[in-house]
């Protein structure tokens, strides 16, 4: 309203009151009582003390005082959008998942992109993994594909997740650095975690500073299963391929952008969608069976490994289009609760130990963050298909079972019932063995794929990796950590290790790190991977 606004009236103390009328509704309390004056607390005389009787003031301040909820323990900074998933062709031969049965069918979806390490108010262009979490509201329940823009992960077992996240977040005594992996704790952990080397090559590459969310890939990372109507299983890896292709910024650009516009990625997505320039990704799959999995030297259950697309090409099976921004950031983007264990019938898990741990973790964290077991009652988290169960009560219950029966079986002819035919059937994989805390030997090669990634990069991209490692390790104050990192790099690429050692002034160059399996050449080359050598 400008200064000539007729609805503006001056109060006795010179304050401006804007009054209802002309189609503008009357301001009320949360209880619905109309409010006469929202500028002055109730007091004794114009200059006297405030009165505790002022229920409007009390309610307004009370609600404000409770606005914050915990930020996500990881991936705190994110940005979401609505859209749809469109199936290209029926995948009935592989999966009974309803979302993949009919060509051309569109299913509503919500996506949240994020950085991992920084807090909610950190900057967008951090060198970091980007979360790429997709919720597809299928006719048989929500399917959450909670992925990243990098196809592998730092660790092989979920039990290590608190350690890697503690190590990357600000150091507990000094509370910095914010949103920055360049510090001793992070590189200390990494240098003591050879399994992270493949992921480190990706993180030090241009992939970790994408130009925008619209120019990045997404990956389900783990091996999942498709299960068809005959209960036959096919292993599947999920990939999102951006229609615009892949683009990144250079590190010096990222640093400047962060200073000039810390919301660069948010603004980009907002502006693209608001101007009708809808970003799009193709969902692609790599499908394989147990025999194919057995042909690799590495284990398809190991989330630090990928199946090269040259060995097993990806097949496009659908597309994701983002065409609508949330009406309210908090209501949708902040309250959306992704969980890897949200799968419809026809999509199932493998024994990847990281995936198994994630399936356990996300339910817990949503309760902590959103504060009530009824977080599925929030519109952004509720399924968009019919659903019925006997869960009831709890904080903020918005829906309870109706009628007399809140249990089953019951004699009242009320309520939902089991359906062996339509219901979710877990794939009956045969499992046997001693109860042990033991990692499989098939997880032991930590360097081959790190090298494969490095040598697949163009010379300028390789230079960027060397520069990123040099910059990051130059921030590390403890010499032994830098040396340990160089000793790992020697198992990945000697030239790269030499460049980084020279730039950091490490002389003499340390010996290569001890490794159970150093390189793929130490093993018999597998028939599948030998394709890559040609
Ligand atoms: C959040 C991906 C590993 C625990 C997220 C989010 C993404 C993601 C994209 C953000 C979701 C959102 O936008 O709301 C991944 C990927 C992983 C991985 C791709 C490995 C391949 C793990 C592991 C754990 C874990 C191993 C724990 C055992 C969490 C937790 C959150 C989270 C607690 C916060 C969820 C929330 O408060 O909404 N993860 N994550 N993640 N992840 Fe993971």
Boltz pocket constraint, residues with backbone or C-beta under 6 A from the ligand:
constraints:
  - pocket:
      binder: B
      contacts: [[A, 71], [A, 72], [A, 73], [A, 74], [A, 75], [A, 78], [A, 112], [A, 113], [A, 114], [A, 130], [A, 131], [A, 132], [A, 133], [A, 146], [A, 147], [A, 148], [A, 152], [A, 153], [A, 157], [A, 158], [A, 159], [A, 161], [A, 219], [A, 220], [A, 221], [A, 222], [A, 303], [A, 333], [A, 336], [A, 337], [A, 338], [A, 354], [A, 357], [A, 358], [A, 361], [A, 362], [A, 365], [A, 366], [A, 369]]
      max_distance: 6.0
